[in-house]
Amino acid sequence: MGKKHKASSGGRVVISHSTYLPNLIEILEKLAQYPNIQTITPAVISRVKSNTPKFRLKVSVPITGGYKLIARHRKSAQEVFVVTAMSKDELESAIAQILAS
């Protein structure tokens, strides 16, 4: 099992891999502080053909109890699973606030 980082109030980010996109953990820890976020788990990282010069994090599809997000930076993509009671719109809004700061 991986290490668990406890956010000050709200959810937690599960650290179980050794490789993450740059700044991903920092961003996820900010997201974990939002109410109604229980758990955030970064998952598979993969190479993709298209180049995304600026870091992006977007809601992909609903999963049981939350959503799958896709983090993109340069030619890498990483899946992130979020267990939350938030709606898709609320989650997208929270992500936009974090990325804008």
C-alpha positions in Angstrom: 0.0 0.0 0.0 1.1 3.5 -0.7 1.6 6.5 1.7 -1.4 8.7 2.4 -1.1 12.4 2.6 -3.8 13.9 4.8 -5.2 17.2 3.7 -6.0 19.7 6.4 -9.7 19.4 6.0 -11.5 17.3 3.5 -10.2 14.4 1.5 -6.8 12.7 1.1 -4.5 12.1 -1.8 -3.3 8.5 -2.1 0.4 8.3 -3.1 1.1 4.9 -4.5 3.3 5.4 -7.6 6.7 6.8 -8.0 6.0 8.8 -11.2 3.6 11.7 -11.5 3.2 14.6 -14.0 5.0 17.7 -12.8 3.0 19.7 -10.1 0.2 17.1 -10.2 0.4 16.1 -6.5 0.5 19.8 -5.4 -2.7 20.5 -7.4 -4.4 17.3 -6.2 -3.6 18.2 -2.5 -5.3 21.6 -3.1 -8.3 19.9 -4.6 -8.5 17.4 -1.7 -9.1 20.4 0.7 -12.5 21.1 -1.0 -15.6 19.8 0.9 -17.2 16.6 -0.4 -13.9 15.2 -1.7 -13.1 11.9 0.0 -10.2 10.4 -1.9 -8.0 11.3 -4.9 -5.9 8.5 -6.4 -3.5 9.2 -9.3 -3.2 6.2 -11.5 -1.8 5.1 -14.9 0.6 7.5 -16.6 1.0 7.1 -20.4 2.6 8.7 -23.4 0.3 10.4 -25.9 0.8 11.6 -29.5 -0.5 15.2 -29.1 1.6 17.8 -27.3 0.0 19.8 -24.5 2.5 22.5 -23.5 0.5 23.8 -20.6 -0.7 21.5 -17.7 -4.4 20.6 -18.0 -6.7 18.7 -15.7 -10.2 17.8 -17.0 -13.1 15.7 -15.9 -13.4 12.7 -18.1 -16.1 10.2 -17.2 -18.2 9.3 -14.1 -17.1 6.4 -12.0 -18.9 4.7 -9.1 -18.9 7.4 -6.4 -17.1 10.1 -8.3 -15.2 10.9 -11.5 -12.1 10.0 -13.6 -9.9 12.9 -14.5 -7.3 13.2 -17.1 -4.1 15.2 -16.3 -2.1 16.2 -19.4 1.3 17.8 -19.7 3.5 17.8 -22.8 3.3 14.3 -24.2 2.1 12.6 -21.1 -1.3 11.8 -19.7 -2.2 10.5 -16.3 -5.5 9.2 -15.0 -6.8 10.5 -11.6 -9.7 8.9 -9.8 -11.7 11.2 -7.5 -14.3 9.9 -5.0 -16.6 12.8 -4.3 -20.2 13.8 -3.7 -19.6 16.9 -6.0 -21.4 17.2 -9.3 -19.4 17.3 -12.5 -19.9 21.1 -12.7 -18.8 21.7 -9.1 -15.7 19.6 -9.6 -14.9 21.4 -12.9 -15.3 24.7 -11.1 -13.0 23.7 -8.3 -10.3 22.5 -10.7 -10.6 25.8 -12.7 -10.1 27.8 -9.5 -7.0 25.8 -8.5 -5.4 26.0 -12.0 -6.1 29.8 -12.2 -4.4 30.5 -8.9 
